[in-house]
Amino acid sequence: SVSDSGSPPFPERAQAGAAKGARSLASSAAQHVPASHREVRLLRHGDVLGEMNLLQGGVRSASATAVETTRVLTLERHAYVEMVNKTLMALETHQKVTLAEALACLADPPASRSDPDIRLLCRFFGEMATFACMPWQILYEFCQAAELEKSSAGRHVLLEDEPGEKLLVIVSGVVHLGKFRRRQDFNRDAGGVDNAIQSINEDHLNPTEEIDYFLQLGSGAMVGETALLRNANINASVLAFTECNFAVLDRRSFQRILKPEISARYAAIADTLQVCSTFKGWSWTILLRIAQLMIPSSLRKKSFVLKKGEPARYVRVISSGSVKLLYELDEFETLSAEEGNYQASVVAQIGTRVHVPSILGTRSGSSVELARLGQHELIGEASALSETPSRWTAVCETDVELLSISQSDYVKRL
């Protein structure tokens, strides 16, 4: 770290850092944090630092210390601000691209797609969260190579355990992801799809006879990338719940265009896992493999993450937001103070912050708040490990971002 005056505030730590640079990042990072500081994040290849101070002015809000010998690319303040201003001006002068315009461009074969059409697609996909921070050249190549694929409602566009041969980006429509309860011959256009659609509601994705649907994805989401990255079979079935349009890359185009970018995103997920108490001390290689199995999702405030009595088929890590953990009393069930404190002690054993009010005389049909879970905490871990129904109900206290991994994949990695 270097202060605004140019003199190193912690010279002895800087010297110690140079001497110990050969150590692994995970084990040595903490040793390089100045005594008056705490570690906030470990940055890796491709990460950016210092940009907020350039835009907002004032003193820096954090110090950055090299943990090992590091190469960086620097950009002066005036050049960075000029680049940002030009980008904002360009965005303001462009009209928003409509879905119809984007679909018309995607319908053209990639070989005959013109530069103006490719740039129009870049503007369309650039407004999606998945592509918002993607480098321009990668976005341009994606829009140049992607092909349009349409699907009617009720069709499985990907099936679990099939070879991964393509990446799909949802341009419009809604899909649901699910796992087979037991693998068997399955007709992707029938075989229980009608029942599956009827069983899905806004609050929760209920299991059908063949597949348990656990996640809903909409415009901008990617599916199929994990199988391509790992050169493995697809790990979850994808059902087109409504009529859908997809931008598709085949395996070869994916490896050439998007694999490096998505690999960097999985590294970011591994960084998040590294902060979780459950995963502290795990090797970076294993965390990266777990990251490839995790599916990002968003839930609105008051949505159910898990309900009491349900099997926890998925373990979820909270990326952002807050979740209440409740003990719901069944009809005619009462909860004594002793039982409430027992439930709280069980929750405490899995590392959460427990808030147990006075619960003497709690009536049947009500619920008791046992804990509030925040960033980097896990939901469903205890039930997934014990393979027993959940003891608690988890409800979003705010809008929540989650990372989900199936129970079987989670246990296998443990």
C-alpha positions in Angstrom: 0.0 0.0 0.0 1.1 3.6 -0.7 -0.3 6.6 0.9 -1.3 9.8 -1.0 2.0 11.3 0.0 3.8 8.5 -1.8 5.5 7.0 1.3 4.6 3.4 2.2 2.6 3.4 5.5 3.7 -0.1 6.4 7.3 -0.6 5.1 8.1 -3.5 7.3 5.0 -5.4 6.1 5.8 -4.6 2.5 9.3 -6.1 3.0 7.8 -9.1 4.7 5.4 -9.5 1.8 8.2 -9.6 -0.8 10.0 -12.3 1.2 6.9 -14.5 1.5 5.6 -14.0 -2.0 6.1 -17.6 -2.9 3.4 -18.8 -0.5 -0.1 -19.6 -1.8 -2.6 -16.8 -2.0 -5.1 -18.4 0.5 -2.6 -18.9 3.2 -0.5 -15.8 2.9 -3.2 -13.1 2.2 -3.9 -12.5 5.9 -0.3 -11.9 6.7 -0.1 -8.9 4.4 -3.0 -7.1 5.8 -1.8 -4.0 7.8 -2.4 -4.2 11.5 -5.0 -1.5 11.5 -6.9 -3.1 8.6 -9.1 -6.1 8.0 -9.2 -8.1 4.8 -12.2 -7.3 2.6 -11.6 -9.2 -0.6 -8.8 -11.1 -2.4 -8.5 -9.9 -6.0 -7.2 -12.1 -8.8 -6.4 -12.0 -12.5 -8.9 -9.8 -14.4 -10.2 -7.9 -11.4 -10.2 -4.0 -11.3 -9.4 -1.7 -8.4 -9.3 2.0 -7.8 -12.1 2.9 -10.3 -14.6 4.2 -7.7 -12.2 6.7 -6.3 -11.5 8.1 -9.8 -15.2 8.7 -10.3 -16.2 9.9 -6.8 -13.0 11.8 -5.8 -11.7 12.1 -2.3 -9.4 9.7 -0.5 -9.3 6.0 -1.1 -11.6 3.8 1.0 -9.4 0.7 1.0 -5.7 -0.3 0.7 -4.5 -2.8 -1.8 -1.4 -5.0 -1.0 0.3 -7.4 -3.4 0.2 -10.9 -1.9 2.6 -12.2 -4.6 4.6 -10.8 -7.5 1.9 -9.1 -9.6 1.6 -7.4 -13.0 -1.0 -4.6 -13.4 -2.3 -2.4 -16.2 -2.9 1.2 -15.2 -5.0 3.9 -16.6 -4.6 7.6 -15.7 -7.6 9.4 -14.2 -8.3 11.7 -17.2 -8.2 8.8 -19.6 -10.6 6.7 -17.5 -13.1 9.5 -16.9 -13.0 10.4 -20.6 -13.7 6.8 -21.6 -16.6 6.6 -19.1 -18.1 9.9 -20.4 -17.9 8.8 -24.0 -19.6 5.6 -23.2 -22.4 7.3 -21.4 -22.9 9.8 -24.2 -23.0 6.9 -26.7 -25.7 5.1 -24.6 -27.8 8.3 -24.4 -27.7 8.9 -28.2 -28.8 5.3 -29.0 -32.5 4.3 -28.9 -33.3 1.2 -27.0 -33.3 -1.9 -29.2 -36.6 -3.7 -29.3 -37.0 -7.4 -28.9 -38.4 -7.7 -32.4 -35.3 -5.9 -33.9 -33.0 -8.2 -32.0 -34.9 -11.4 -33.1 -34.8 -10.2 -36.7 -31.0 -9.8 -36.5 -30.5 -13.2 -34.8 -32.7 -14.9 -37.5 -30.0 -14.0 -40.1 -27.3 -16.6 -40.5 -24.1 -15.6 -38.7 -22.1 -15.6 -41.9 -24.4 -13.0 -43.6 -24.9 -10.8 -40.5 -23.8 -7.2 -41.1 -21.6 -5.0 -38.8 -24.6 -2.7 -38.1 -26.7 -5.7 -37.1 -24.0 -7.1 -34.9 -23.7 -3.7 -33.1 -27.4 -3.5 -32.7 -27.3 -7.0 -31.0 -24.4 -5.7 -28.8 -26.6 -2.9 -27.6 -29.5 -5.3 -26.9 -27.5 -7.9 -25.0 -25.4 -5.2 -23.3 -28.5 -4.1 -21.3 -28.7 -7.6 -19.8 -27.0 -8.2 -16.4 -25.1 -11.2 -17.8 -23.4 -9.1 -20.5 -23.3 -5.7 -18.8 -19.7 -5.9 -17.7 -18.5 -8.1 -20.6 -15.6 -6.7 -22.7 -16.8 -5.2 -26.0 -14.7 -7.5 -28.2 -16.1 -10.6 -26.5 -19.7 -9.3 -26.7 -19.2 -8.4 -30.4 -17.9 -11.9 -31.2 -20.8 -13.5 -29.3 -23.4 -11.4 -31.3 -21.5 -12.3 -34.5 -21.7 -16.1 -33.8 -24.9 -16.6 -31.9 -27.9 -18.3 -33.7 -31.6 -18.1 -32.9 -33.4 -21.1 -31.5 -37.1 -21.0 -30.8 -39.0 -23.4 -28.4 -42.7 -23.8 -27.6 -44.0 -23.9 -24.1 -43.7 -27.3 -22.4 -40.6 -28.5 -24.2 -37.3 -29.6 -22.5 -34.6 -27.7 -24.4 -31.9 -29.5 -22.3 -32.1 -32.8 -20.4 -30.1 -33.8 -17.4 -27.3 -36.4 -18.2 -27.3 -35.6 -21.9 -23.9 -34.5 -23.4 -23.4 -30.7 -23.2 -23.2 -29.5 -26.8 -24.5 -25.9 -26.7 -24.9 -22.8 -24.6 -28.3 -21.1 -24.5 -28.9 -17.5 -23.6 -32.6 -16.7 -22.9 -33.6 -13.8 -25.2 -37.3 -13.9 -24.2 -39.5 -16.2 -22.2 -39.2 -18.2 -18.9 -37.5 -21.5 -18.2 -37.5 -23.8 -15.2 -34.5 -25.9 -14.1 -35.0 -29.3 -12.5 -33.4 -32.6 -11.4 -34.6 -36.1 -12.2 -35.9 -37.9 -9.1 -34.9 -41.2 -10.8 -33.3 -41.4 -14.3 -35.5 -43.1 -16.8 -36.5 -42.8 -20.5 -38.1 -39.4 -20.8 -39.8 -37.7 -23.7 -38.7 -34.1 -23.8 -42.0 -33.0 -25.5 -44.4 -35.0 -23.3 -43.9 -37.5 -20.4 -45.4 -35.4 -17.6 -44.6 -31.9 -18.9 -48.2 -30.8 -18.7 -48.3 -32.0 -15.0 -45.0 -30.2 -14.4 -46.4 -26.9 -15.7 -49.5 -27.2 -13.6 -47.5 -27.9 -10.5 -45.4 -24.8 -10.7 -46.6 -21.6 -9.0 -45.1 -18.2 -8.3 -44.2 -19.0 -4.7 -42.6 -22.4 -5.0 -41.6 -25.0 -7.6 -43.2 -28.3 -6.6 -41.9 -31.7 -7.5 -43.5 -33.8 -10.2 -43.3 -37.5 -10.7 -40.2 -37.4 -12.8 -38.5 -34.0 -12.2 -38.2 -31.6 -9.2 -38.1 -28.1 -10.5 -36.2 -25.8 -8.3 -35.3 -22.6 -10.2 -37.0 -20.1 -12.6 -34.8 -18.1 -15.0 -35.8 -15.4 -17.4 -34.4 -13.1 -20.1 -30.6 -12.7 -20.0 -29.8 -15.9 -18.1 -27.4 -18.6 -19.5 -27.9 -22.3 -19.3 -25.7 -25.2 -20.5 -22.4 -23.4 -19.8 -21.3 -25.7 -16.9 -21.4 -28.8 -19.1 -19.3 -27.1 -21.8 -16.7 -25.8 -19.3 -16.3 -29.2 -17.6 -16.7 -31.2 -20.8 -19.3 -33.2 -19.0 -23.0 -34.1 -19.2 -25.7 -31.5 -18.4 -26.4 -31.4 -14.6 -30.0 -30.0 -14.7 -33.0 -30.3 -17.1 -34.3 -27.0 -18.6 -38.0 -26.7 -19.3 -39.4 -23.9 -21.5 -42.3 -22.8 -19.3 -43.4 -20.3 -21.8 -42.7 -19.8 -25.5 -39.0 -19.0 -25.6 -36.3 -17.5 -27.9 -32.7 -18.4 -27.3 -29.3 -17.1 -28.6 -27.2 -20.3 -29.1 -23.5 -21.0 -29.3 -22.2 -24.4 -30.3 -19.4 -26.0 -28.3 -16.6 -24.7 -30.6 -17.8 -21.1 -30.6 -18.3 -21.2 -26.8 -14.7 -22.5 -26.3 -13.4 -19.7 -28.5 -15.5 -16.8 -27.3 -17.0 -17.2 -23.9 -15.0 -19.8 -22.0 -12.3 -17.4 -20.6 -14.9 -14.8 -19.6 -17.2 -17.4 -17.8 -14.1 -19.0 -16.1 -13.3 -15.6 -14.6 -16.9 -15.4 -13.3 -16.6 -18.8 -11.6 -13.4 -17.6 -10.0 -15.4 -14.7 -8.6 -18.0 -17.2 -7.2 -15.1 -19.2 -5.6 -13.9 -15.9 -4.0 -17.4 -15.6 -2.4 -17.3 -19.2 -1.2 -13.9 -18.7 0.3 -15.4 -16.1 2.8 -18.1 -18.6 4.0 -17.3 -20.3 7.3 -18.2 -23.7 5.8 -15.6 -23.4 3.0 -12.8 -21.6 4.8 -9.5 -23.5 4.4 -10.7 -25.4 1.3 -8.4 -25.6 -1.6 -8.9 -23.1 -4.5 -9.2 -26.0 -7.0 -12.2 -27.6 -5.1 -13.9 -24.2 -4.6 -13.6 -23.6 -8.3 -15.2 -27.0 -9.1 -18.1 -26.2 -6.6 -18.5 -22.8 -8.3 -19.1 -24.5 -11.6 -21.9 -26.4 -10.1 -23.7 -23.4 -8.6 -26.6 -21.6 -10.2 -27.1 -17.9 -9.4 -30.7 -16.9 -8.8 -32.8 -14.0 -7.4 -35.8 -14.1 -5.1 -38.1 -11.2 -4.2 -38.9 -10.1 -0.6 -41.3 -12.5 1.2 -40.5 -15.4 -1.2 -40.0 -18.8 0.3 -36.5 -20.3 0.0 -37.4 -23.4 2.0 -40.4 -24.7 3.8 -40.6 -26.8 6.9 -41.0 -30.5 6.2 -39.6 -30.3 2.7 -36.5 -32.3 1.8 -33.6 -29.9 1.3 -32.5 -31.1 -2.2 -30.3 -27.9 -2.6 -27.9 -26.0 -0.5 -28.0 -22.3 -1.0 -25.4 -19.6 -0.3 -26.7 -16.0 0.2 -24.7 -13.7 -2.1 -26.7 -10.6 -0.9 -29.8 -9.8 1.1 -31.3 -11.2 4.3 -33.3 -14.4 5.1 -35.4 -15.1 8.2 -35.3 -18.7 9.6 -38.6 -19.5 11.2 -39.9 -22.5 13.2 -43.5 -22.9 12.1 -45.9 -24.6 14.5 -48.3 -27.1 13.0 -52.0 -27.1 13.9 -52.5 -28.1 17.6 -48.8 -27.8 18.2 -47.4 -25.6 20.9 -43.9 -24.7 21.6 -42.4 -24.4 25.1 -39.5 -22.2 25.9 -37.3 -25.3 26.3 -38.2 -26.6 22.8 -37.7 -23.2 21.3 -34.2 -22.8 22.9 -33.4 -26.4 21.7 -34.3 -25.4 18.1 -32.2 -22.2 18.5 -29.2 -24.3 19.8 -29.5 -26.5 16.7 -29.4 -23.5 14.5 -26.5 -22.1 16.4 -24.5 -25.3 15.8 -24.5 -24.5 12.1 -22.9 -21.1 12.7 -25.8 -18.7 12.3 -26.7 -15.7 14.5 -29.6 -16.7 16.7 -32.3 -14.3 18.0 -34.7 -16.2 20.3 -37.5 -14.1 21.8 -39.6 -15.1 24.8 -41.8 -17.8 23.3 -43.7 -19.1 26.3 -47.3 -19.6 25.3 -46.7 -19.5 21.5 -49.9 -20.6 19.8 -50.3 -23.3 17.2 -50.3 -22.1 13.6 -47.9 -19.3 14.3 -44.1 -19.1 13.8 -41.0 -18.3 15.9 -38.1 -16.4 14.4 -34.9 -18.4 15.2 -32.3 -16.5 13.1 -31.6 -14.0 10.4 -29.2 -15.2 7.8 -27.1 -12.7 5.8 -24.4 -12.6 3.2 -22.1 -15.7 2.9 -24.4 -17.8 5.1 -25.9 -21.2 4.0 -29.5 -22.4 3.8 -30.5 -26.1 3.8 -27.0 -27.4 4.7 -28.1 -29.4 7.8 -31.0 -31.2 6.0 -28.9 -31.9 2.9 -26.2 -33.6 5.0 -28.6 -35.6 7.2 -31.0 -36.3 4.2 -34.0 -35.4 6.4 -36.8 -32.9 5.9 -36.1 -29.3 6.8 -36.9 -28.4 10.5 -37.4 -24.7 9.5 -38.9 -22.4 7.0 -36.7 -19.8 5.3 -38.3 -16.6 4.0 -36.7 -13.7 2.2 -36.6 -10.6 4.5 -35.3 -8.5 1.5 -34.7 -9.2 -2.1 -32.0 -11.9 -2.1 -29.3 -13.2 -4.5 -28.5 -16.9 -4.0 -26.0 -19.4 -5.3 -27.6 -22.9 -5.3 -25.9 -26.4 -5.5 -27.8 -29.7 -5.5 -27.7 -31.9 -2.4 -25.9 -34.7 -4.2 -23.2 -32.5 -5.7 -22.7 -30.8 -2.3 -22.3 -34.0 -0.4 -20.0 -35.4 -3.1 -17.7 -32.4 -2.8 -17.6 -32.7 1.0 
